[in-house]
Amino acid sequence: MIVRRAALLLAPALALTACMGGGSRQSDGLSRRAVAEARRGPPLRPMAQPTSIIAAEIALARAAREDGQWPALAARATGDARIAWNDAAVPAAGWLAGRASPATPDRWQAREAWASCDGSAVVVTGIGHDAAGNWSRFTRMWERQGRDFRWSVTVWQPDAELTRTRRAEAAQATADAADDAIVVEAMNMIRARVAPCPQQNGRPRSHYGRDDAADRQPGLSRDGTLRWSVAPDAVTAWWQAASGWEQVHTQPLGAAGGA
């Protein structure tokens, strides 16, 4: 009997870490006035609950199995959502409308999440695959509307190297099974972090539970601590650290994402 050791992550399914981060990077697409408006007012009380967004991802995956992949995504999108599925980013409503869902929906696993201080916006990243075993990396931007989350950006881009690695692992697992090997599966651990909350004078405030369309700035959390942009070549997210804007995630789009 062959005993082959696989990676085992002895950690909770959700690891929450409040990070401050260093360095600064300025993003494009939003004026300084828009950010200042979002951050104006008394200090923010940390309200982010990353477990809620993981629950939203699980609910989306379940709906994709039960209702079809594209109807599930369409039902949970914001009105101005954009999608980049194996291609460039386009308006999601038109792309999803009438599209036939695959017989077997894609499967995905969230790996990392970054939330704004007030929990009004969360960026989630991870990996997934289709029924043929082609692997991709994904990014999804979730925004709170009332007490629910809707996604405003979904990026799903093929990754050839990840596909080669996962297919090799699958082939090895098949060989191990033939040899009566004992294989320990790796646990899926999600690393979630919350943006630092700005300190100002006054009483704590929070946007939790509100659904004010007037407060929403596309590409910016309501408290101004998390921002994102969708460019022709990449989707990128930043959060407001002590020293300024810090890039926390970027994913190439189109041909650049499938190398």
N, C-alpha and C positions, 0 to 999 in steps of 0.2 A: 504494500500500500504506500502510495506517495502522499506526503503531507506538504502542501504548498501554502506558504503564508501570504495572505493578501493584506492590504492596508486596512486597519481597523481603527476608526476614530472613536476613542472613548471620551465622548464629549456630549453635552446636551444637543438636542436637535436644533436648538436656536441659541446662539451665543450673542448676547447683547453687550456692546461695548460703546461707551460714550467717548468719542475721540476729539481731540482739539486740533491736531495736525498743524504742520508748519508750511511755510512757503506760500506764495500767492500767485494767482494767475487770473487774468481778466478775460471774461467771455464776451461774445458778440451778441447783438440782437436786441438787447434791452438797454434803455437809457439809465443813467445814474439816478435820474429823478424817479423813475418807476421803482427802482430798488429802494430808494430813500423813503418813498411813500409807503411801501410795504412794511418797512421797518420802523416807521414813525409811531410813537406812542409809548406807553409804559413798558416795563421789562416783560419778557415772555416767560411763562411757566412751561417747563418741558412737558409736552403733551403727546409726543410721538409714542405709538404703540406698534412696533414692527411686527408683532405677532398678528395684528389685524391684517396686514398686507400679505403675510404668508397665507393666512386663511383665505384671502381673496384669490391668490394664485391657485390654491387647492380647489376652490370653488369653480374657478375658470376651467381648470383641467377636467373636473368632473362634468361640467356642462358640455365641454367639447366631446366627451365620450357619449353623453346622453342625447344632446341636441344637435350635434354636428359642430365641427371645428369653427367654421366661419360664422354661423349664427351665434355661437357662444361669444365670439370676439365682438361681433357687431352689437350684441345686447349690452355689453359692458363698456362701450367706447364713449368718449365725450363727443360732442357735436363737431368739434374741429380736429379730431384725432387724425394722426398720420401713421401709416404703416409702411414698413420696408421689409417685405418678405422675399428673400432671395434676390432682391433688386433694390432700386432706388426708392426713396421715401415718396409716397403719394397720399392724397386724402383717403382716409380709410373707408368712409361711407361709400364712395363710388367703387372702390376696389373690392369691397366685401359683398356688395349688393348682387344677389343672384349667383354668386360663385358656388360651384358644387364642392361640397366638403369631401375630403378623402374618406374612403370607406373605413380606414383605420386612422384615427386622429394622431397627430404628432404627440409625442410625450416629452415633457420637459421637467427640469429640476432647477429650482432657484438656488443660487449659491451665495450671493451677496446682496445686501440692501443698504441704501443710505436714505435716511429720513430727515426732513426738515425738523427744526426744533418743535414746532407746534403740531407736527404730524399731518399737515395739510397736503404734503407731497412726498412721494417715496419713489426712488429709482431702484429697480430690481434687475439683477443680471443672473445668468445661468447658462445651462447647456440643455440640448434636447436632440431628438432624432425622429425621423419618419419611419414608416413601416419597412422601408427597404434598408434601414440601417445607416442612412446618411446623417451625419451629426452636424449640428449647427450651434452657434452661440446666440444668445438673445439678450435684449435689453427691453425693459418695459417701464414706462413712466406712469405711475398711478397718482391720481389727485382725488382728495376727499370732496365729495358733494353731499352735504348733509351728514348722515352717519354711514354712508356707503362710499366705496371707492370706484372710480371709473378710470380707465387707462386713456392717456392722451398720446402716447407714443409706444409703438411696438416695433422692434427691430428683430428680425430673424435672418441670420446670414450663415451660409454654409461654411464649414471649416474642414478643409481637406486633411490637414494633419491630425485633427481630432478624430476624424472618421477613420483614418488609417490606424491610429492607436486603439480606438475602441473595437475595431474589427479584429485586430490582433489579439486583444484581450479576450474577445468572444471565442476566437479559434482556440486559444489556450485553455479557456474554461471547458470547451467541448472535449479537448484532449485529456484534461484532468478527469472529467467525468468518465471517460472511457477507461481510465487507469484506476478508477475507484478512489480518486483523491478527495481529501477534505479541504474545501475552500471556504475561507471566512470572508463574507462580503463586507465591503466598506459601508459605513453608515453615512447618510447624507447630512452634512452639517451646514447650516446657513449662518453666515456671519452678518449681523445687522448692526448698524451704527447710526447714531443720532447727531445731527449738527449741533455745535455749541450755540447756546441761546444768548442773544445780545443783552447787555446790561445797560439799562437806562433808568432814569429817575421816575418814580411813580408806582402805581399798583400793578401787580401781575395781570396779564391779559391772555386770552386764548381765543382761537377761532374754532375750537372743537365744536362740532355739531352744527355749525352755520352752513348755509347754502346761499351765500350772497354772490350772485353772478357779477355784480359790480366790483367786487373785491378781486376777482380773478384776473391775473395778468398772464397771458400765455407764456410759458417758459419760465415762470417764477412762482415759488411757493407763496402763500398769502403772507407769511411773516418775513419774507425776503432773505431766508437763510439757505435756500436751495434753488438753483437755477439750472436750466438745460437748454440745449439748442440742437436742431436737426439741420445739418449742412449737407450739401451734395455728397461729401465724401465720408462723413462720420456723424454719429450722435455723441454728444459730450455733456457731462454733468459736473457742476461745481457746487461747493458749499462755502458758506461764509465762516472762515476760521478767524482766529484772533488777529492774524496779520493780513487778512484780506481774502480774496477769492482763491480757493484751492481746488484744483481739478481732482475729482474722485473717481471718474470713470470716463472712458471713451471707447467706442466701437466703430470700426470702419464699416462703410456701406459699399454695396456693389462689388465690383471686381476686387477692390482693396480688402474686402472682408473674407474672401474665399481662398486666400493664398495658403 
